[in-house]
């Protein structure tokens, strides 16, 4: 099996959850933030993914100075555990002023709230020790298209990106695309849209993307191809590996759970194109099954990491000469069968 040290792994505190869904109760007892952090090192994870209010609880009630003080305290807690913050993202989808979107809201006051909170997130990110800020455009969309001017909405998103870049000349912005949920139709639904926005920004070198497997699948796209596109443009800041059973709600299944071959191809495109060599994380955004008992609260993280490493081994032991022969002979049936046998561990 491939050595752990060749890749760095991360997940977010929300990935150790209580199992509640929109129609049901919690099924597991919540763990404290400190307890969750204790698991990172023991499970072999170095990076912590954060929302702004994961770092600073109740930040809306605190002064900017107090927020920064709290962020510094969290950084010290991370350092004491040999952990680092991978990124911080503004949580812009629960506040009443973001019901109609933040950056694309029809209300100027609501747009200003979203910008102010995003700039505060940048300050929090710097204090907690990361220059990466993730933008998940959760409510930047519509339930009916007539509700917003789409061209104007894209212009407003771009304006926000440029204000972020101007606010701190050292940050990087990673746009995390998703085609729907919670809105019916979202703006910037794919990595192609995100990369286009990056090139249009005032500093394209500091704007890239974060690709989540399930989000690509919800758009009807191949996550490996989405990753390849971002890599071809040197715009893949990070990944959220997970899985998805069809075009449903965002399921965040364990990596490889629904489609092992798709997972193999995601690992392959990352491993063969040098992803991680500059310190990029293999991020997981997976949720334990809703009805899992308390004692299995982190099994999905352990299993997803193990699946990734096992697939790295499968990628690196693939017979490339044989693969090339099949391709040159245009014998794709043989190639298909070989890949399946390789994944199943069948030697002939």
Buried (B, 14 or more C-beta within 10 A) or exposed (E): EBEEEEBBBBBBBBBBBBBEEEEEEEBBEEBEBEEBBEBBEEEBBBBBBBBBBBBBEEBEEBEEEEBBEBBBBBBEBBEEBEBBBBBBBBBBBEBEBBBBBBBBBEEEEBBEBBBEBBBBBBBBBBBBBBBBBBBBBBBBBBEEEEBBEBEEBBEBBBBBBBBBBEEBEEBBBBBBBBBBBEBEEBBBBBBBBBBBBBEBBEBBEBBBBBBBBBBBBBBEBBBBBBBBBBBEBEBBBBBBBBBBEEEEEBBBBBBBBBBBBBBBBBBBBBBBBEBBEEEBBBBBBBBBBBEBEEEEBBBBBBBBBBBBBBBBEBBEEBEEEEBEBBEEEEEEEBBEEBBEEBBEEEEE
